[in-house]
Amino acid sequence: MPNPKRRHSQQRSAKRRTHYKAVADTLSTDSATGEVHLRHRAHWVENKLFYKGKVVLEKQANTK
């Protein structure tokens, strides 16, 4: 059985694999808020930024 004469580069393998992609985005439901959001992304709910069920940032109202 024939064998390749030289090793294929990593770039060549990566070019071949570029077309294999997930079809639909994976969604999750936040345990704290019940919101549906993209996985591994922070999301806003009522001027609060949540990540992994915890408040990361609170948006303050503009008072001038």
For each residue, the residues with C-beta under 8 A, 3 or more apart:
1:
2:
3:
4: 7 8
5:
6:
7: 4
8: 4 12 13
9: 12 13
10: 13 14
11: 14 15
12: 8 9 15 16
13: 8 9 10 16 17
14: 10 11 17 18
15: 11 12 18
16: 12 13 19
17: 13 14 20
18: 14 15
19: 16
20: 17
21:
22: 25 26
23:
24:
25: 22 38
26: 22 38 39
27: 36 37 38 39
28: 36 37 38 39
29: 34 35 36
30: 33 34 35 36 37 43 45 50 53
31: 53
32: 50 53 54
33: 30 45 50 53
34: 29 30
35: 29 30 43 45 50
36: 27 28 29 30
37: 27 28 30 41 43
38: 25 26 27 28 41 43
39: 26 27 28
40:
41: 37 38 51
42: 49 50 51 56
43: 30 35 37 38 49 50 51
44: 47 48 49 50 59
45: 30 33 35 48 50
46:
47: 44 58 59 61
48: 44 45 55 57 58 59
49: 42 43 44 55 56 57 58 59
50: 30 32 33 35 42 43 44 45 53 54 55 56
51: 41 42 43 54 56
52:
53: 30 31 32 33 50
54: 32 50 51
55: 48 49 50 58
56: 42 49 50 51
57: 48 49
58: 47 48 49 55
59: 44 47 48 49
60:
61: 47
62:
63:
64:
